[in-house]
Amino acid sequence: MSEDSVIRAWSSLFRLGNSFTGIFGVFLGAVLAMEALPNGHNLQITILQASSVLTFMCSWNALNDYLDIEIDRENRPERPLPSGKITIHSTKIAIFLMFSLSIASIALAGVIASQTENGLTNWIPSLAIWIFALTLLINYESPLSFGFKLKDRGLPGNIAISLSVAMVIIFGSAGVGDPFNSRAWTVATIGFLYNLSREIVKDVEDMEGDRGRQTLAMRVGPENARMGAWVILLAALAAMLFPFSFGIFKESTVIFVIPAMITLLLTKSKILSAEDYAAQMLIKRSMQLCLFSFLAISLFPN
């Protein structure tokens, strides 16, 4: 296998595109809290916490493929493991290595935080969030008997994944000593609703290959699941407007989120016509536009 093929295989295993969004989420949380780019110790901590999220997500994604290898042999034989592009032994090493790097990064962030004026006091919530994310991983993905196996439980698993996405933003604001920042929590809530809606639509899309899982689509039917996803999207739209109505962000800056709102509304026709792939991709695009909008608003608050 050529070097390019090897790189593509590992990139696919780690889902690097999605994993890199974790870096963006951490920096977004820091910028929302500071209303400026972090610098000094705050920048060092933010970089290390972003690295911790990236390696954590790479480990999580590789573990997901390792546990789903039998399912992927049937549904996605082109994936790195069932296709033989990456061996199971190499995958186990990668899972351990990436998780170890995540631990090292968060530990080093704590060391730097201890050297700041407030010491570890304001940084401890970051560690709590990291442990919370690990708990979600164990209860979502782990085959161990004491885990809740949320992945197979449908909606609870969707909520767990969406919480993990939202908490990345809070992780970023906690890293700069402001874990309860109203701007960060508002945007994290929007991200949670967006991702929850998308996870439900993706489960509708994957119904044929999801034997053994009790997804919302399997419990209530695809049409009802799609309507549930749309209602959650409407809640995301309301949450998007909320911070401008209550002074969390200046009313004049609402113009920044208009592209995200328009894209969100365009999703309705795709959901109603059962174009599930197109719908979940529009939800993703709208969420990206929304998060970039709030980044711009925070960098240029005036």
Backbone as a ProteinNet text record, in pm:
[ID]
protein_1_A
[PRIMARY]
MSEDSVIRAWSSLFRLGNSFTGIFGVFLGAVLAMEALPNGHNLQITILQASSVLTFMCSWNALNDYLDIEIDRENRPERPLPSGKITIHSTKIAIFLMFSLSIASIALAGVIASQTENGLTNWIPSLAIWIFALTLLINYESPLSFGFKLKDRGLPGNIAISLSVAMVIIFGSAGVGDPFNSRAWTVATIGFLYNLSREIVKDVEDMEGDRGRQTLAMRVGPENARMGAWVILLAALAAMLFPFSFGIFKESTVIFVIPAMITLLLTKSKILSAEDYAAQMLIKRSMQLCLFSFLAISLFPN
[TERTIARY]
84.7	0	88.4	55.4	136.4	125.6	219.9	220.3	92.5	45.1	-79.2	-197.2	-200.5	-308.8	-306.9	-186.9	-173.1	-225.2	-187.1	-230.9	-382.9	-439.8	-584.9	-655.9	-598.8	-660	-663.3	-550.5	-545.8	-633.7	-637	-724.3	-870.2	-905.8	-1041.8	-1072.3	-977.1	-997.4	-1019.7	-937.8	-947.8	-1059	-1115.3	-1214.3	-1159	-1044.4	-971.6	-1052.1	-1137.6	-1219.8	-1305.7	-1375.2	-1458.9	-1373.7	-1260.6	-1175.2	-1118.3	-1084.1	-1029.9	-1134	-1263.1	-1365.4	-1355.3	-1297.5	-1277.1	-1181.9	-1079.2	-985.7	-1059.8	-1143.3	-1221.9	-1312.1	-1377.2	-1468.3	-1399.6	-1279.2	-1204.9	-1168.1	-1116.4	-1080.4	-1204.1	-1315.8	-1440.1	-1482.1	-1476.2	-1512.4	-1423.6	-1293.3	-1200.2	-1228.7	-1254.8	-1282.8	-1415	-1516.1	-1644.3	-1628.3	-1546.7	-1526.5	-1446.9	-1345.1	-1254.9	-1293.3	-1378.8	-1413.1	-1286.6	-1191.3	-1064.3	-989.8	-886.4	-803	-723.3	-713	-634.3	-486.4	-416.8	-272.9	-204.1	-70.3	6.4	-26.5	-43.8	-76.5	-209.6	-304.1	-434.9	-422.2	-335.1	-314.1	-249.4	-149.5	-83.3	-182.5	-266	-365.2	-466.6	-510.4	-608.6	-552.1	-425.8	-362.7	-353.9	-313.3	-300.2	-436.3	-537.8	-670.3	-728.6	-697.5	-740.8	-672.5	-544.2	-471.1	-530.2	-569.9	-630.2	-761.4	-842.6	-970	-945.1	-850.3	-819.6	-779.3	-684.4	-635.8	-741.9	-821.4	-931.6	-1030.4	-1067.5	-1162.8	-1105.4	-976	-911.8	-918.3	-890.1	-897.2	-1039.3	-1136	-1277.9	-1320.8	-1285.6	-1326.9	-1264.2	-1137.2	-1070.9	-1134.2	-1168.7	-1235.1	-1370.6	-1442.1	-1572.2	-1558.8	-1459	-1437.5	-1395.1	-1315	-1269.9	-1388.8	-1478.4	-1593.6	-1698.2	-1701.3	-1801.7	-1748.7	-1635.8	-1572.8	-1662.8	-1736.1	-1823	-1939.3	-1994.9	-2103.1	-2051.4	-1929.8	-1872.4	-1832.9	-1805.8	-1774.6	-1891.1	-2012.5	-2131.9	-2174.5	-2176.5	-2231.3	-2128.5	-2004.4	-1901.2	-1769	-1765.6	-1644.5	-1522.6	-1544.6	-1432.8	-1361.2	-1417.9	-1355.4	-1216.9	-1126.3	-987.5	-972.5	-1053.9	-1038	-1094.3	-1220.2	-1270.1	-1200.4	-1146.9	-1076.4	-933.6	-884.5	-748.8	-641.5	-682	-583.8	-507.7	-574.2	-510.6	-541	-441.8	-461.3	-526.9	-588.4	-649.6	-542.8	-426.4	-317.4	-273.7	-256.8	-216.4	-323.3	-450	-560.2	-559	-534.4	-527.8	-416.1	-301.6	-188.9	-226.1	-293.5	-332.1	-431.8	-527.8	-626.7	-554.8	-463.5	-389.3	-301.5	-231.6	-140.6	-215.2	-323.5	-399.4	-461.1	-511.1	-568.9	-461.1	-341.9	-230.5	-189.2	-187.9	-154.6	-260	-385.7	-491.1	-470.5	-435.9	-408	-287.5	-181.6	-60.5	-89.9	-172.3	-204	-283.2	-383.7	-464.8	-381.9	-291.3	-204.9	-110.8	-53	37.7	-37.3	-161.3	-243.9	-263.7	-283.3	-297.9	-170.8	-55.1	73.3	87.5	54.4	64.5	-36.1	-158.4	-259.9	-213.9	-138.7	-91.2	8.8	65.3	163.8	100.7	-31.8	-100	-136.7	-187.5	-219.4	-319.9	-422.2	-526.8	-494.9	-381	-344.5	-443.4	-464	-552.3	-700.1	-730.1	-868.6	-964.7	-932.3	-1022.3	-1012.7	-909.5	-889.7	-952.6	-975.3	-1027.2	-1153.1	-1247.2	-1363.2	-1324.7	-1210.7	-1165	-1139.7	-1075.3	-1048.2	-1179	-1274.3	-1404.9	-1475.7	-1466.7	-1529.7	-1461.9	-1329.7	-1255.7	-1298	-1311.3	-1354.1	-1497.7	-1582	-1720.6	-1723.9	-1639.1	-1632.3	-1586.3	-1490.3	-1443.4	-1555.6	-1634.4	-1748	-1848.3	-1873.2	-1962.2	-1908	-1776.2	-1714.1	-1733.6	-1709.3	-1723.1	-1866.7	-1961.9	-2102	-2164.2	-2099	-2150.2	-2090.2	-1958.7	-1887	-1834.6	-1808.9	-1736.8	-1821	-1759	-1828.6	-1829.8	-1768.8	-1760	-1898.5	-1912.4	-2043.8	-2102.8	-2017.1	-2069.4	-2108.7	-2087	-2126.9	-2274.3	-2335.1	-2477.3	-2501.3	-2392.2	-2403.6	-2504.7	-2485	-2579.3	-2591.8	-2487.4	-2491.5	-2606.7	-2636.9	-2742	-2879.9	-2886.4	-3013.5	-3079.4	-3021.4	-3085.6	-3076.4	-3190	-3195.8	-3100.6	-3090.3	-2990	-2848.7	-2817.1	-2686	-2671.7	-2778.1	-2776.5	-2750.4	-2815.8	-2798.7	-2655.4	-2599.5	-2462.6	-2363.3	-2377.2	-2287.4	-2301.6	-2426	-2450.7	-2398.4	-2408.8	-2350.8	-2199.8	-2137.6	-1991.8	-1948	-2026.6	-1996.4	-2011.4	-2121	-2146.3	-2042.5	-1999.9	-1908.8	-1769	-1735.1	-1606.1	-1596.4	-1705.5	-1707.2	-1688.7	-1758.8	-1743.5	-1602.8	-1546.7	-1408.1	-1313.3	-1337.7	-1254.3	-1267.4	-1390.5	-1409.4	-1356.9	-1368.9	-1315.8	-1164.4	-1101.1	-955.9	-899.6	-977.2	-932.1	-993.9	-1043.3	-1088.5	-1229.5	-1315.1	-1452.3	-1550.1	-1564.5	-1647	-1796.4	-1840.5	-1983.8	-2019.2	-1935.7	-1959	-2090.7	-2175.7	-2309.7	-2303.1	-2204.8	-2193	-2155.7	-2061.3	-2018	-2131.6	-2205.2	-2314.3	-2427.4	-2452.8	-2557.4	-2521.6	-2398.5	-2355.7	-2345	-2303	-2296.2	-2436	-2535.8	-2673.8	-2721.7	-2689.2	-2725.6	-2658.4	-2530.2	-2457	-2516.5	-2559	-2621.5	-2748.4	-2833.6	-2960.4	-2937.6	-2845	-2810	-2766	-2671.2	-2613.2	-2714.1	-2800.5	-2902.9	-2997.1	-3038.9	-3125.1	-3056.3	-2929.1	-2855.6	-2836.7	-2808	-2789.9	-2918	-3033.1	-3160	-3182.2	-3153.3	-3169.5	-3072.4	-2949.9	-2852.1	-2898.4	-2965.9	-3018.3	-3130.4	-3210.5	-3313.1	-3244.6	-3140.6	-3066.1	-3004.5	-2963.7	-2890.9	-2978.9	-3110.3	-3201	-3172.1	-3142.9	-3124.2	-3002.9	-2901	-2778.8	-2768.6	-2876	-2871.1	-2942.3	-2934	-2996.5	-2934.3	-3022.3	-2974.6	-2972.5	-2991.7	-2995.5	-3140.1	-3174.5	-3309.1	-3309.1	-3287.4	-3283.4	-3424.2	-3430.5	-3561	-3641.2	-3574.3	-3643.1	-3706.3	-3638.3	-3692.6	-3805.6	-3800.1	-3903.6	-4032.9	-4021	-4141.1	-4166.7	-4076.8	-4091.8	-4014	-3969.5	-3886.6	-3955	-4085.5	-4154.3	-4161.8	-4198.4	-4205.6	-4067.6	-3965.3	-3829.4	-3787.2	-3820.3	-3785.7	-3855.7	-3983.7	-4056.6	-3995.5	-3951.8	-3884.4	-3756.8	-3681.8	-3558.8	-3588.9	-3697.9	-3733.7	-3774.3	-3848.2	-3886.8	-3762.6	-3665.3	-3540.3	-3466.6	-3471.3	-3409.6	-3477.7	-3610	-3681.3	-3638.5	-3613.9	-3562	-3423.4	-3341.2	-3208.5	-3221.6	-3320.3	-3344	-3381.5	-3470.1	-3509.2	-3390.1	-3309.3	-3191.2	-3090.6	-3088.1	-2997.5	-3036.6	-3166.7	-3215.3	-3214.9	-3221.4	-3230.6	-3123	-2993	-2889.4	-2894.9	-2953.2	-2965.2	-3084	-3183.8	-3302.2	-3279	-3182	-3160	-3024.2	-2961.6	-2841.6	-2713.3	-2714.9	-2590.9	-2497.7	-2556	-2485.1	-2562.3	-2491.8	-2557.9	-2660.3	-2776.3	-2883	-2836.8	-2750.8	-2706.8	-2626.1	-2568.8	-2484.1	-2563.9	-2695.8	-2779	-2765.4	-2725.7	-2708.7	-2608.3	-2512.5	-2410.1	-2469	-2579.3	-2633.9	-2742.3	-2774.5	-2880.1	-2849.1	-2725.5	-2698.3	-2725.5	-2690.2	-2715.6	-2865.1	-2941.1	-3086	-3151.8	-3108.9	-3165.8	-3135.9	-3012.1	-2973.9	-3053.1	-3075.9	-3156.1	-3297.5	-3358.1	-3495.5	-3505.3	-3398.2	-3397.3	-3401.1	-3363.8	-3361.2	-3501	-3603.8	-3739.2	-3784.2	-3760.6	-3806.2	-3736.8	-3609.4	-3535.4	-3589.1	-3623.9	-3678.6	-3815.9	-3900.4	-4035.2	-4034.1	-3935.8	-3927.8	-3841.4	-3803.1	-3726.8	-3590.9	-3532.3	-3396	-3299.9	-3279.9	-3211.5	-3065.7	-2993	-2852.8	-2841.1	-2924.1	-2921	-2959.7	-3055.9	-3101.1	-2991.5	-2926.4	-2823.9	-2702	-2673.5	-2562.3	-2596.3	-2723.5	-2766.3	-2761.7	-2801.9	-2794.2	-2649.5	-2558.8	-2416.4	-2367.5	-2404.9	-2360	-2415.7	-2542.7	-2602.9	-2533.4	-2502.4	-2432.1	-2294.7	-2222.6	-2091.5	-2101.2	-2198.3	-2219.2	-2252.1	-2333.8	-2373.1	-2252.7	-2172.3	-2057.8	-1954.1	-1930.3	-1837.8	-1892.2	-2024.2	-2085.7	-2059.5	-2077.9	-2055	-1906.6	-1819.4	-1676.5	-1647.3	-1703.3	-1681.3	-1738.3	-1856.9	-1919.3	-1831.1	-1770.6	-1688.7	-1554.1	-1499.6	-1372	-1387.6	-1504.5	-1529.4	-1656.4	-1652.5	-1773.8	-1828.6	-1746.2	-1792.9	-1838.6
-119	0	124.2	222.3	342.3	428	522.2	610.7	691.9	741	818.2	733.9	607.6	517.9	493	480.2	459.7	581.6	699.2	823.6	835.9	804.4	813.4	713.6	594.9	492.4	536.2	588.7	633.8	756.3	845.2	961.9	919.1	815	762.9	696	618.4	551.5	652.2	757.3	859.4	960.3	955.4	1056.1	1196.3	1223.7	1345.9	1472.6	1468.2	1585.7	1622.8	1523.6	1548.2	1576.1	1506.1	1524.2	1665.5	1722	1858.4	1961.3	1927.3	2020.3	2037.6	1937.6	1950.9	2064.5	2082.2	2193.7	2325.6	2335.4	2457.4	2483.5	2376.8	2393.5	2447.7	2398.9	2446.1	2593.1	2629.8	2770.1	2859.3	2808.3	2886.1	2915	2814	2835.2	2938.6	2932.9	3029.6	3170.5	3183.6	3315.4	3370.4	3284.3	3329.4	3383.5	3316.4	3358.9	3488.6	3503	3617.8	3732.5	3703	3799.3	3849.5	3761.4	3789.3	3657.6	3656.2	3536.9	3519.8	3399.2	3378.7	3406	3447.7	3470.1	3425.3	3426.1	3389.1	3248.4	3234.4	3104.6	3051.7	3143.2	3100.9	3036.5	3090.1	3032.5	2894.5	2882.6	2753.4	2647.3	2684.8	2591.2	2554	2652.3	2626.8	2532	2552.5	2463.8	2321.3	2308.2	2174.4	2106.6	2182.4	2123.1	2087.6	2167.7	2133.9	2005.4	1992.8	1870.5	1750.7	1771.1	1663.2	1617.3	1713.4	1679.6	1606.5	1655.9	1593	1447.2	1421.9	1285.1	1198	1257.6	1184.5	1138	1228.4	1193.9	1090.6	1101.6	1001.3	863.3	857.6	731.6	676.8	765.4	728.3	671.3	740.9	698.2	564.6	546.7	419.5	306.1	332.8	232.8	195.3	295.5	271.5	174.7	197.6	108.2	-31.6	-37.1	-166.8	-249	-183.3	-254.2	-287.8	-209.2	-228.4	-304.4	-370.2	-431	-534.2	-614.1	-715.7	-651.8	-545.6	-473	-409.5	-351.8	-283.9	-381.9	-508.2	-606.3	-619.7	-600.6	-613	-478.8	-374	-245.3	-152.1	-157	-65.1	-139.8	-233.4	-315.9	-235.2	-111	-28.4	41.1	35.2	97.3	34.8	105.8	58	-80.4	-113.9	-243.3	-360.3	-356.6	-470.8	-488.8	-379.8	-390.4	-440.3	-442	-488.9	-383.6	-258.9	-151.8	-122.7	-143.6	-127.8	-253.5	-307.3	-430.5	-400.8	-501.7	-488.1	-457.8	-522.8	-498.6	-352.6	-297.8	-157.3	-64.7	-101.2	-19.9	-14.8	-128.9	-132.8	-42.3	-47.2	39.1	185.3	217.7	356.3	407.8	323.2	362.4	397.2	310.7	332.9	457.3	473.8	585.8	718.6	725.9	850.4	886	785.6	812.5	858.1	798.4	838.9	983	1021.6	1159.4	1256.1	1213.6	1298.6	1322.8	1216.6	1229.8	1320.6	1301.3	1382.4	1529.8	1557.8	1697	1765	1695.6	1757.3	1774.2	1679.8	1690.1	1809.6	1829.4	1942.1	2074.1	2076.4	2197.3	2230.8	2126.9	2148.5	2204.1	2156.5	2205.9	2355.1	2394.4	2535.6	2619.1	2565.2	2637	2660.9	2567.1	2581.3	2695	2739.4	2847.1	2984.9	2988.7	3115.9	3176.5	3298	3371.1	3296.7	3236.3	3166.8	3020.6	2974.1	2834.9	2740.7	2625.3	2523.9	2549.8	2645.3	2666.2	2686.2	2779.1	2808.9	2706.6	2621.5	2526.5	2391	2358.1	2226.9	2186.3	2279.8	2239	2177.2	2217.1	2156.2	2007.1	1972.5	1831.9	1755.9	1820.4	1757.1	1728.9	1823.2	1805	1691.4	1684.4	1575.9	1440.5	1431.9	1306.3	1273.1	1376.2	1356.4	1298.8	1352.1	1301.2	1156.2	1122.8	984.5	892.5	940.9	863.3	837.1	939.2	921.3	814.6	818.9	720.6	579.1	560.2	427.8	378.9	468.1	427.4	424.7	485.3	482.6	367.1	352.6	265.5	137.9	138.2	26.5	-101.2	-216.3	-344	-398.9	-326.2	-373.9	-386.2	-479.9	-512.3	-398.3	-311.7	-205.7	-80.6	-80.2	34.1	25.6	139.6	143.4	109.9	98.6	65.5	157.4	288.6	387.6	385.8	341.3	338.6	252.2	144.6	53.3	95.3	201.7	243.2	358.6	397.5	497.2	637.9	694.3	834.4	867.9	785.8	816.4	826.9	742.1	750.5	878.7	918.8	1044.9	1162.3	1158.7	1266.3	1267.3	1148.7	1139.9	1199.3	1163.8	1217.1	1367.9	1416	1559.5	1637.3	1577.4	1640.2	1651.5	1547	1549.2	1659.6	1683.8	1792	1927.3	1944.3	2072.1	2102.2	1999	2021.5	2061.1	2036.2	2081.6	2233.3	2302.7	2449.2	2494.3	2428.8	2463.1	2429.1	2322.6	2284.1	2398.5	2463.2	2575.1	2695	2727.8	2843	2812.8	2686.9	2649.1	2659	2630	2635.3	2774	2876.9	3015.3	3071.6	2981.8	3022.4	3074.2	3045	3095.8	2985.2	2881.5	2766.1	2794.8	2905.6	2936	3056.4	3083.4	3196.4	3179.8	3281.1	3271.5	3258.3	3324.2	3313.8	3170.4	3112.6	2976.4	2876.5	2890.5	2796.8	2811.3	2933.6	2954.8	2886	2906.1	2846.1	2694.5	2646.6	2502.2	2439.9	2509.2	2460.8	2451	2552.6	2550.7	2433.1	2413.7	2302.8	2168.5	2156.3	2032.7	2002.7	2101.9	2082	2048.1	2119	2089	1943	1904.3	1771.2	1661.7	1686.8	1589.1	1565.1	1671.8	1659.4	1579.6	1610.4	1541.6	1393.9	1361	1221.2	1141.3	1201	1132.4	1107.5	1208.7	1192.6	1087.3	1086.4	985.3	844.5	830.2	699.4	655.3	750.9	717.7	669.6	740.3	705.7	566.2	525.4	399.4	285.8	300	200.6	57.5	40.4	-94.8	-164.7	-88.5	-149.2	-146.4	-100.2	-83.4	-194.8	-315.1	-427.3	-441.5	-462.6	-478.6	-350	-236.7	-107.5	-60.2	1.1	53.4	204.4	244.6	387	445.9	578.4	643.9	609.9	604.5	571.1	432.3	336.5	201.6	194.5	281.1	279.5	345.6	460	537.1	544.2	488.4	493.5	609.9	597.6	702.4	837.7	838.7	966.1	1043.6	975.8	1042.3	1087.6	1006.4	1045	1171.3	1177.1	1297.8	1420.8	1406.3	1519.8	1561.1	1462.7	1495.1	1573.6	1532.6	1603.7	1747	1766.4	1901.6	1990	1932.5	2008.8	2052.4	1963.4	1997.7	2107.9	2104.1	2210.3	2344.5	2342.8	2467.1	2518.9	2427.9	2467.9	2529.7	2474.6	2532.3	2672.6	2692.1	2825.1	2924.8	2883.1	2970	2999.7	2897.4	2916.2	3009.5	3010.1	3097.1	3244	3268.6	3405.9	3452.8	3358.8	3390.7	3487.2	3462.6	3549.8	3693.6	3716.6	3853	3924.9	3848.6	3906.7	3940.9	3875.2	3893.9	3955	4018.3	4096.7	4018.9	3889.2	3811.7	3850.1	3871.4	3929.6	4053.1	4149.7	4271.6	4240.1	4307.4	4283.1	4307.3	4406	4441.2	4331.6	4240.1	4134.4	4012.2	4016.7	3903.5	3877.4	3981.1	3965.6	3855	3831	3729.4	3588.2	3562.1	3425.7	3402.7	3504.8	3489.6	3377.3	3364.8	3252.7	3116.3	3101.1	2974.9	2950.3	3055	3041.6	3002	3064.4	3031.5	2886.2	2844	2705.8	2608.2	2643.4	2558.1	2542	2651.3	2646	2565.9	2566.1	2488.8	2338.5	2301.5	2159.6	2099.5	2180.2	2127.9	2049	2102.4	2034.6	1899.4	1891.8	1765.3	1662.7	1707.9	1617.6	1566	1655.4	1616.5	1522.2	1536.7	1451.3	1327.1	1303.9	1185.7	1177.6	1292	1295	1306	1192.8	1194.7	1238.9	1191	1230.3	1380.6	1430.7	1574.4	1655.6	1604.3	1676.3	1685	1571.4	1573.7	1655.1	1659.5	1742.5	1891.2	1926.9	2066	2107.6	2016	2046.1	2072.4	1988.3	2006.8	2141.1	2175.7	2302.4	2421.1	2413.6	2521.7	2536.5	2424.7	2430	2494.1	2457	2516.3	2667.3	2709.9	2853.4	2924.5	2860.3	2919.2	2937.5	2833.6	2840.5	2941.3	2946.4	3045.9	3186.9	3201.5	3332.2	3382.1	3293.4	3334.7	3358.7	3287.8	3316	3458.2	3494	3627.4	3735.2	3708.9	3806.5	3831.4	3724.3	3737.1	3802.2	3779.6	3840.7	3988	4024.4	4164.9	4213.2	4220.1	4251.8	4390.8	4480.5	4617.3	4640.1
0	0	0	-85.3	-97.2	28.4	41.2	157.7	164.9	49.2	46	92.5	52.3	92.1	242.6	298.4	442.3	518.1	471.3	536.4	530.2	412.8	397.4	488.6	502.1	587.1	733.6	782.6	922.2	943.1	844.2	852.5	862.2	786.1	789.5	923.3	974.1	1102.2	1214.2	1215.4	1319.1	1291.9	1167.8	1126.1	1155.4	1098.1	1131.4	1103.4	999.7	971.2	1089.9	1146	1263.8	1387.3	1398	1515.8	1522.2	1406.8	1405.5	1448	1435.5	1483.1	1634.7	1702.7	1845.7	1879.1	1795.7	1814.3	1802.6	1698.7	1679	1800.1	1851.8	1964.8	2088.5	2117.1	2233.9	2218.2	2100.8	2077.8	2078	2024.9	2026.9	2170	2257.1	2396.5	2463.8	2435.3	2494.1	2444.1	2314.4	2256.2	2307.8	2320.7	2374.2	2515.9	2595.9	2733.9	2743.4	2658.1	2667.6	2574.5	2474.8	2369.1	2299.3	2288	2220.3	2208.1	2124.7	2115.1	2244.1	2297.8	2420.4	2395.3	2498.8	2487.6	2616	2613.7	2732	2780.2	2911.8	2970	2917.2	2895.1	2843.9	2706.2	2623.9	2491.6	2502.7	2590.2	2609.7	2658.2	2754.1	2807.8	2699.6	2622	2515.9	2410.7	2371.5	2272.8	2327.3	2453.4	2512.6	2527.1	2564.9	2579.3	2443	2341.3	2205.8	2159.7	2192.9	2159.9	2232.7	2358	2435.3	2372.9	2326.1	2261.6	2129.9	2051.1	1922.1	1940.6	2030.2	2050.2	2117.3	2204.9	2267.5	2161	2067.3	1962.7	1865.8	1835.8	1750.1	1815	1945.5	2018.4	2019	2042.8	2046.7	1911.3	1804	1670.2	1630.5	1666.4	1636.4	1716.5	1842.6	1925.2	1865.4	1815.6	1753.3	1635.3	1550.2	1435.8	1480.8	1585.4	1636.9	1688.7	1761.8	1817.3	1711.2	1603.4	1498.1	1377.2	1391.4	1273.9	1207	1284.3	1224.3	1149.6	1206.5	1138.8	1011.6	1018.7	902.6	792.3	828.4	724.2	626.9	679	596	536.8	621.4	578.5	515	563.5	514.9	496.4	403.6	385.1	340.7	295.2	250.4	366.6	488.8	604.4	629.5	696	710.9	773.7	874.3	940.1	858.9	817	739.8	605.3	549.7	421.5	438.4	563.2	589.5	568.4	543.8	523.7	652.7	765.3	895.8	976.3	1043.7	1119.9	1254.9	1312.5	1444.2	1549.2	1537.1	1632.6	1628.8	1509.1	1495.5	1551.6	1533.9	1584.4	1736.1	1800.6	1946.9	1998.9	1931.4	1971.3	1954.9	1842.9	1815.1	1918.5	1957	2058.5	2189.2	2230.8	2355.1	2345.9	2233	2216	2217.4	2141.7	2134.6	2269.6	2339.9	2471.5	2569.1	2559.1	2645.4	2617.3	2488.9	2451.8	2505.1	2504.6	2559.2	2707.7	2781.1	2924.8	2947.9	2868.5	2884.2	2858.3	2756.7	2721.8	2831.6	2885.8	2991.1	3118.4	3143.9	3262.1	3250.4	3131.5	3110.4	3119.2	3071.1	3084.6	3232	3313.9	3457	3519.8	3474	3524.8	3494.1	3372.2	3334.4	3413.4	3431.1	3507.9	3651.1	3706.8	3844.8	3859.5	3747.7	3750.1	3731.5	3709	3690.1	3824.9	3822.3	3945.1	4032.3	3969	4044.9	4069.3	4020.3	4039.8	3972.9	4034.7	3977.4	4004.6	4093.2	4137	4020.2	3930.3	3819	3706.5	3710.5	3601.2	3628.7	3755.8	3793.8	3715	3685.6	3604.2	3470.1	3412.8	3287.7	3306.3	3415.9	3445.1	3466.1	3534.1	3558	3425.6	3331.5	3200.4	3124.6	3132.6	3064.7	3120.4	3252.6	3315.3	3275.2	3264.9	3221.4	3080.4	2992	2854.8	2852.9	2937.6	2946.7	2994.4	3089.4	3139	3027.5	2944.8	2830.6	2736.3	2712.3	2623.1	2676	2805.5	2865.6	2853.9	2878.9	2878.3	2739.8	2643.3	2506.7	2426.6	2435.3	2343.4	2405.5	2536.1	2597.7	2602.1	2571.9	2582.7	2725.1	2819.3	2956.9	3019.1	3109.8	3166.6	3248.6	3306	3391.6	3313.2	3182.8	3101	3064.3	3032.4	2996.4	2848.5	2769.7	2627.1	2557.9	2575.9	2525.6	2373.7	2305.8	2160	2109	2179.4	2136.9	2185.8	2265.1	2323.9	2248.3	2136.6	2052.1	2105.1	2146.4	2187.1	2302	2406.8	2511.2	2454.5	2356.3	2291.9	2211.5	2141.6	2067.3	2161.1	2276.9	2375.7	2429	2453.6	2504.6	2406	2277.6	2175.7	2164.9	2167.2	2153	2273.3	2391.3	2510.3	2498.7	2445.7	2431.9	2336.5	2231.6	2137.2	2205.8	2279.3	2345.5	2452.8	2526.5	2637.8	2591.6	2465.4	2413.9	2423.5	2395.4	2403.4	2548.4	2639.9	2781.8	2829.8	2776.4	2807	2771.3	2657.9	2615.4	2706.7	2747	2836.2	2976.3	3020.3	3151.8	3153.8	3040.2	3032.4	3057.5	3024.2	3047.4	3175.1	3262	3394.2	3403.1	3303.1	3306.6	3265.8	3348.6	3310.3	3305.9	3364.6	3368.7	3281.4	3183.1	3094.6	3019	3023.4	2963.7	2812	2748.9	2602.5	2562.2	2634.9	2603.1	2624.2	2734.7	2762.3	2660.6	2616.7	2516.1	2385.4	2338.8	2212.7	2226.6	2342.7	2366.1	2357.9	2410.8	2404	2259.6	2180.2	2038.8	1968.9	1996.5	1937	1976.7	2102.3	2149.3	2069.9	2051.9	1981.5	1834.6	1772.1	1633.2	1619.5	1702.9	1689.6	1722.6	1821	1856.5	1738.6	1674.3	1556.8	1447	1422.8	1316.5	1349	1474.4	1512.5	1487.6	1514.5	1492.5	1343.7	1261.1	1116	1063.9	1114.7	1071.1	1107.9	1222.2	1260.2	1166.4	1120.5	1020.7	892.7	852.9	731.5	740.8	861.3	879.5	931	920	979	931.6	805.4	751.5	811.3	845.4	898.6	1049.7	1117	1262.3	1338.5	1288.3	1358.5	1498.2	1596.2	1733.5	1812.3	1745.7	1815	1825.1	1937.6	1958.2	1935.2	1811.5	1780.1	1787.2	1792.6	1796.1	1671.5	1556.7	1432	1438.8	1503.2	1515.1	1616.3	1715.6	1819	1771.9	1704.8	1670.1	1520.3	1439.4	1295.3	1235.8	1110.6	1050.2	1037.5	1005.3	987.6	1118.8	1226.6	1357.1	1404	1374.6	1413.2	1338.1	1209.4	1130.5	1187.5	1225	1281.9	1415.9	1493.5	1619	1595.2	1492.4	1457.8	1416.2	1342.9	1298.3	1416.6	1511.3	1630.7	1708.3	1719.6	1788.7	1713	1579.6	1500.8	1526.5	1541	1573.2	1710.4	1802.8	1934.3	1919.8	1828.1	1802.2	1744.9	1657.5	1599.9	1709.4	1799.3	1910.2	2000.5	2026.7	2111.1	2044.6	1910.8	1836.9	1855.1	1864.1	1877.6	2022.9	2115.5	2258.2	2307.2	2279.1	2337.3	2287.5	2170.8	2119.8	2184.6	2224.7	2287.5	2433.7	2497	2640.3	2673.1	2575	2599.6	2617	2589.7	2599.6	2485.1	2366.7	2252.5	2207.7	2150	2103.7	1995.5	2001.7	1905.1	1761.7	1742.1	1607.2	1540.2	1622.4	1564.9	1520.8	1535.9	1494.3	1344.1	1270.3	1125.5	1091.3	1182.3	1156.9	1146.4	1219	1222	1116.7	1037.3	935.9	836.7	783.6	692	755.9	884.4	954.3	968.4	996.4	1012.1	880.3	771.7	640.2	604.1	627.8	597.5	682.3	809.2	896.9	841.9	798.7	748	618.1	539.2	415.3	443	564.8	600.9	602.1	628.4	643.1	520.8	402.2	280.4	262.6	301.5	290.1	389.3	509.1	609.6	566.8	517.3	477	356.9	270.1	151.2	174.4	300.7	340.6	272.7	241.8	186.9	305.2	371.9	501.3	491.9	391.7	379.6	354.4	262.8	232.2	355.6	432.9	552.2	657.4	685.3	790.5	747.6	618.3	571.7	580.3	553.9	569.8	716.5	804.9	948.5	988.5	939.1	968.3	916.4	793.6	734.7	813.3	852	929.2	1064.6	1129.7	1258.4	1242.4	1136.9	1112.7	1092.9	1012.9	989.5	1120.2	1202	1329.6	1422	1436.2	1526.7	1479	1348	1294.5	1315.6	1308.3	1330.5	1471.8	1569.4	1708.7	1736.2	1664.9	1676.6	1627.8	1512	1456.1	1548	1602.1	1692.8	1815.5	1866.5	1988.2	1959.3	1839.3	1804.2	1771	1722.7	1684.8	1754.7	1888.4	1965.9	1941.6	1891.8	1868.5	1726.2
[MASK]
++++++++++++++++++++++++++++++++++++++++++++++++++++++++++++++++++++++++++++++++++++++++++++++++++++++++++++++++++++++++++++++++++++++++++++++++++++++++++++++++++++++++++++++++++++++++++++++++++++++++++++++++++++++++++++++++++++++++++++++++++++++++++++++++++++++++++++++++++++++++++++++++++++++++++++++

